[in-house]
Amino acid sequence: MKPEKTIYADQKEIHDLIIDKLKPYLKNVKEAYLIGSLSEGKFGQYIEKYEGFYGSDIDVVIIPIKILSEWKYEGEFYNWHKRYNAGIIKIKDIEHPINFMIPFNNNLDLFWQKAKELKWKVEKLK
């Protein structure tokens, strides 16, 4: 269960800053879609560490051109994707992990099914 989170007040400014900082990470990606707390306007800081971080994660569903060696493989999740930690973006001295989620067999249909089923807000980045 996730710990309580303080949502940053300046969501639009932080969203735009993170999208700008994400651009270098997306060079080896054909398609990219932002989901999760950043797309929902609920991005912030946990009161205690969650999965090793105090900051909300940055969830990006991608179709890679190639998987880079610096991406740390974290496993298969929720029967539809593999997850890689692609790096860290700091906001207000808090580290926010970048999670690249790659649908099995690069099949975006699995992602779109989940997005529809769970009513995710999806923002196309690339």
Secondary structure as a PSIPRED ss2 file (coil, helix, strand):
# PSIPRED VFORMAT (PSIPRED V4.0)

   1 M C   1.000  0.000  0.000
   2 K C   1.000  0.000  0.000
   3 P C   1.000  0.000  0.000
   4 E C   1.000  0.000  0.000
   5 K E   0.000  0.000  1.000
   6 T E   0.000  0.000  1.000
   7 I E   0.000  0.000  1.000
   8 Y C   1.000  0.000  0.000
   9 A C   1.000  0.000  0.000
  10 D C   1.000  0.000  0.000
  11 Q H   0.000  1.000  0.000
  12 K H   0.000  1.000  0.000
  13 E H   0.000  1.000  0.000
  14 I H   0.000  1.000  0.000
  15 H H   0.000  1.000  0.000
  16 D H   0.000  1.000  0.000
  17 L H   0.000  1.000  0.000
  18 I H   0.000  1.000  0.000
  19 I H   0.000  1.000  0.000
  20 D H   0.000  1.000  0.000
  21 K H   0.000  1.000  0.000
  22 L H   0.000  1.000  0.000
  23 K H   0.000  1.000  0.000
  24 P H   0.000  1.000  0.000
  25 Y H   0.000  1.000  0.000
  26 L H   0.000  1.000  0.000
  27 K C   1.000  0.000  0.000
  28 N C   1.000  0.000  0.000
  29 V E   0.000  0.000  1.000
  30 K E   0.000  0.000  1.000
  31 E E   0.000  0.000  1.000
  32 A E   0.000  0.000  1.000
  33 Y E   0.000  0.000  1.000
  34 L E   0.000  0.000  1.000
  35 I E   0.000  0.000  1.000
  36 G C   1.000  0.000  0.000
  37 S H   0.000  1.000  0.000
  38 L H   0.000  1.000  0.000
  39 S H   0.000  1.000  0.000
  40 E H   0.000  1.000  0.000
  41 G C   1.000  0.000  0.000
  42 K C   1.000  0.000  0.000
  43 F C   1.000  0.000  0.000
  44 G E   0.000  0.000  1.000
  45 Q E   0.000  0.000  1.000
  46 Y E   0.000  0.000  1.000
  47 I E   0.000  0.000  1.000
  48 E E   0.000  0.000  1.000
  49 K E   0.000  0.000  1.000
  50 Y E   0.000  0.000  1.000
  51 E C   1.000  0.000  0.000
  52 G C   1.000  0.000  0.000
  53 F E   0.000  0.000  1.000
  54 Y E   0.000  0.000  1.000
  55 G E   0.000  0.000  1.000
  56 S C   1.000  0.000  0.000
  57 D C   1.000  0.000  0.000
  58 I E   0.000  0.000  1.000
  59 D E   0.000  0.000  1.000
  60 V E   0.000  0.000  1.000
  61 V E   0.000  0.000  1.000
  62 I E   0.000  0.000  1.000
  63 I E   0.000  0.000  1.000
  64 P E   0.000  0.000  1.000
  65 I C   1.000  0.000  0.000
  66 K C   1.000  0.000  0.000
  67 I C   1.000  0.000  0.000
  68 L C   1.000  0.000  0.000
  69 S C   1.000  0.000  0.000
  70 E C   1.000  0.000  0.000
  71 W C   1.000  0.000  0.000
  72 K E   0.000  0.000  1.000
  73 Y E   0.000  0.000  1.000
  74 E E   0.000  0.000  1.000
  75 G E   0.000  0.000  1.000
  76 E E   0.000  0.000  1.000
  77 F E   0.000  0.000  1.000
  78 Y C   1.000  0.000  0.000
  79 N C   1.000  0.000  0.000
  80 W C   1.000  0.000  0.000
  81 H E   0.000  0.000  1.000
  82 K E   0.000  0.000  1.000
  83 R E   0.000  0.000  1.000
  84 Y E   0.000  0.000  1.000
  85 N E   0.000  0.000  1.000
  86 A E   0.000  0.000  1.000
  87 G E   0.000  0.000  1.000
  88 I E   0.000  0.000  1.000
  89 I E   0.000  0.000  1.000
  90 K E   0.000  0.000  1.000
  91 I E   0.000  0.000  1.000
  92 K C   1.000  0.000  0.000
  93 D C   1.000  0.000  0.000
  94 I E   0.000  0.000  1.000
  95 E E   0.000  0.000  1.000
  96 H E   0.000  0.000  1.000
  97 P E   0.000  0.000  1.000
  98 I E   0.000  0.000  1.000
  99 N E   0.000  0.000  1.000
 100 F E   0.000  0.000  1.000
 101 M E   0.000  0.000  1.000
 102 I E   0.000  0.000  1.000
 103 P E   0.000  0.000  1.000
 104 F H   0.000  1.000  0.000
 105 N H   0.000  1.000  0.000
 106 N H   0.000  1.000  0.000
 107 N C   1.000  0.000  0.000
 108 L H   0.000  1.000  0.000
 109 D H   0.000  1.000  0.000
 110 L H   0.000  1.000  0.000
 111 F H   0.000  1.000  0.000
 112 W H   0.000  1.000  0.000
 113 Q H   0.000  1.000  0.000
 114 K H   0.000  1.000  0.000
 115 A H   0.000  1.000  0.000
 116 K H   0.000  1.000  0.000
 117 E H   0.000  1.000  0.000
 118 L H   0.000  1.000  0.000
 119 K C   1.000  0.000  0.000
 120 W C   1.000  0.000  0.000
 121 K C   1.000  0.000  0.000
 122 V C   1.000  0.000  0.000
 123 E E   0.000  0.000  1.000
 124 K E   0.000  0.000  1.000
 125 L C   1.000  0.000  0.000
 126 K C   1.000  0.000  0.000
